[in-house]
Amino acid sequence: MKVIEERQKWHTLLDTIGRRRSDSMGNFVFFETGQPHEIIAAQLIDEGIEIARAFPPFDHWVRISIGLPAENVRARDAIKKLLG
């Protein structure tokens, strides 16, 4: 149940900031950033957050695994800062 709750928080954020996203039913979110994957990945590393590899041809999308609630808060805050 925690994964579902955390995933919904991600979906709410992504919808709020106007990012296209997959309708994930797994333990991750996959969404469009509008920037190359490597740029977003580097910016997130600077925030202490590692993300999954690129998934060509979706070079402007990122996949973030759903972690513990506190980890998700940090990651969502970083995404808001970078993309919001």
C-alpha positions as CSV (number, residue, x, y, z in Angstrom):
1,M,0.0,0.0,0.0
2,K,2.9,2.4,0.7
3,V,4.1,2.2,-2.9
4,I,0.7,3.0,-4.2
5,E,0.4,6.0,-1.8
6,E,3.8,7.3,-2.7
7,R,3.3,6.8,-6.4
8,Q,0.1,8.8,-6.2
9,K,2.0,11.7,-4.6
10,W,4.4,11.6,-7.5
11,H,1.5,11.6,-10.0
12,T,-0.1,14.5,-8.3
13,L,3.2,16.5,-8.4
14,L,3.8,15.7,-12.0
15,D,0.2,16.6,-13.0
16,T,0.5,19.8,-11.0
17,I,3.7,20.9,-12.7
18,G,2.3,19.9,-16.1
19,R,4.7,17.0,-17.0
20,R,3.6,14.2,-19.2
21,R,4.0,10.9,-17.4
22,S,3.3,7.2,-17.9
23,D,0.4,5.7,-16.0
24,S,2.8,3.6,-14.0
25,M,1.4,0.8,-11.8
26,G,4.9,-0.3,-10.6
27,N,7.4,1.0,-8.1
28,F,8.6,3.9,-10.2
29,V,7.5,7.0,-12.1
30,F,8.5,7.8,-15.7
31,F,8.0,11.3,-16.9
32,E,9.0,13.9,-19.5
33,T,11.4,16.6,-18.3
34,G,11.8,18.7,-21.5
35,Q,15.6,18.4,-21.1
36,P,18.1,15.7,-22.0
37,H,18.3,12.8,-19.5
38,E,22.0,13.4,-18.8
39,I,21.4,17.0,-17.8
40,I,18.6,16.1,-15.4
41,A,20.5,13.2,-14.0
42,A,23.5,15.4,-13.3
43,Q,21.4,18.1,-11.7
44,L,19.7,15.4,-9.5
45,I,23.1,14.0,-8.5
46,D,24.0,17.5,-7.3
47,E,20.9,17.2,-5.1
48,G,22.1,13.7,-3.8
49,I,19.5,11.8,-5.9
50,E,20.4,9.0,-8.3
51,I,18.0,8.0,-11.1
52,A,17.7,5.1,-13.5
53,R,19.5,5.1,-16.9
54,A,18.1,6.7,-20.0
55,F,15.5,4.7,-22.0
56,P,16.0,5.6,-25.6
57,P,14.2,6.9,-27.6
58,F,12.7,8.6,-24.5
59,D,15.8,10.8,-24.1
60,H,13.9,13.7,-22.4
61,W,12.2,11.4,-19.9
62,V,13.4,10.1,-16.5
63,R,12.5,7.1,-14.4
64,I,12.7,7.4,-10.7
65,S,12.2,4.4,-8.4
66,I,9.8,5.0,-5.5
67,G,11.7,4.8,-2.2
68,L,10.9,5.4,1.4
69,P,8.6,8.4,2.1
70,A,11.4,10.7,3.3
71,E,13.4,9.8,0.2
72,N,10.4,10.6,-2.0
73,V,10.0,14.0,-0.3
74,R,13.6,14.9,-1.1
75,A,13.3,13.7,-4.7
76,R,10.0,15.4,-5.3
77,D,11.4,18.7,-3.8
78,A,14.4,18.4,-6.2
79,I,12.1,17.8,-9.2
80,K,9.9,20.8,-8.2
81,K,13.1,22.9,-7.9
82,L,14.4,21.8,-11.3
83,L,11.2,21.5,-13.3
84,G,8.5,23.3,-11.4
